[in-house]
């Protein structure tokens, strides 16, 4: 049975796993990096899980990325600009197998369609709402990565043209309105007074208790996400939107505002027919998607898809 290394690179944490070809996670590790010395944390998390050779490597990463060169420049990891992530991960393994690399939300979408909440979806948008907001598309049952490998960058759709600046250089991006840090910042501006840590779980708990500032922050995020989902649906005729990431753990506190905003917006019937659901794989979605990329590569000895993924 083939075994592959899967790596999930996020804005505040890295995860790695060795995964069997049936989707079983054999070993798994996760480490927080918070942007400090990410190279060392990456090496440590890979070392945690490796106990022998693997047949291929799959990497899901925050973007933007260049999958042809295997480089990344994550918005939330300033130390990495044109960082040769694929080559670095390859050198961390004893036998240096080939690497397939894609966006973290793209890997989340692949994972959910392979083993999670959208196993039969022909047109699926996978969304990660966490330190940032990312998106990945499955169209006609296959991952759509686009010519540069960056298709589905949902977090950088403009939801509010008069909104705050985004680190990407745009204004009013979904990411600066709906990511975990954006939710917390907005709630604090509105007068939220956390009892302890000012973080996403505390904010979700406060919203669940009816705290006005916390509720308002999630309402704004829900509206921004609804704009992005309906925009994507108008372009791609979506069957469903699957949401994962740390903020998705807020449950109805996040999902109810999204559904209310979608109901308010109206629009053409085909662009409203998609359903919104929580991912079924939790924190493993991106790892399993990266593993699927690696397994496809290992079985055919080509990149997946061959024309866009090479490193």
Beta strands, then each sheet from edge to edge (+ up, - down):
strand 1: 3-9
strand 2: 13-20
strand 3: 25-32
strand 4: 56-61
strand 5: 65-66
strand 6: 71-72
strand 7: 99-103
strand 8: 123-129
strand 9: 133-139
strand 10: 142-144
strand 11: 240-244
strand 12: 275-278
sheet 1: 3+ 2- 1+ 4+ 7+
sheet 2: 5+ 6-
sheet 3: 10+ 9- 8+ 11+ 12+
end
